[in-house]
Amino acid sequence: DSLRTIKMLGGYPFSPVLLVGTHLDECEKKGLQYVEKLNKRFKSLLPSVKKLYLLSTTTGKGFDEFQNELFELACKHEMIQKVPGFYLSVARMIASEKQTRVYMNWEEYKTLALKYGVDEESQILTMTQLLNDSGTVVWFNQHGLRDIVILDPQLLANIMSCVVSFKTTWKGGILPHSALPIIWKEFSLSLIHISEPTRLL
């Protein structure tokens, strides 16, 4: 499905694809032969697939070859969109901030961005949209939603998935607001106070 999505969105034939298989140390000979068949099948589906790499996180086998290939492809592949260096600085700031909190309000976000040289509103909007598109943050440029920048997209996805989990009981298709603290009890940071003003739920 992922390969079809790449093809559908226009990534083919410009985006080289490297497929990665893990647990190499647990593969038997028959399994390796089957992987080779998969490799040929994927290439026939999307010719931009370079290779299926088998790695072992236990022994480290396969990582050197994969890293070398990845580095060579990155050097050859022309970036469609070049971005200023301070975008990366802001991304690093976000990575640090999300260790202690899930989101920040837009005004605070702009203040922090200003410290890294992003001083124009249009520039901040462009940068934030790019960070959103790359999965660094979640930000909705819509009325009622743009005031919050979510710093940890994966945690947000995990939290929201609890709402639609089979473990959650909905009576008559309605989930009472009072049930959210129970559903989200495993998370150290509750997002109830985000879901209300941003209408995420």
Salt bridges, closest charged atoms under 4 A:
ASP1 OD1 - ARG4 NH1 3.63
GLU65 OE2 - LYS51 NZ 2.63
GLU97 OE1 - ARG101 NH2 2.87
GLU107 OE2 - LYS110 NZ 3.64
GLU108 OE2 - ARG101 NH2 2.78
GLU121 OE1 - LYS110 NZ 3.21
GLU196 OE2 - HIS177 NE2 3.15
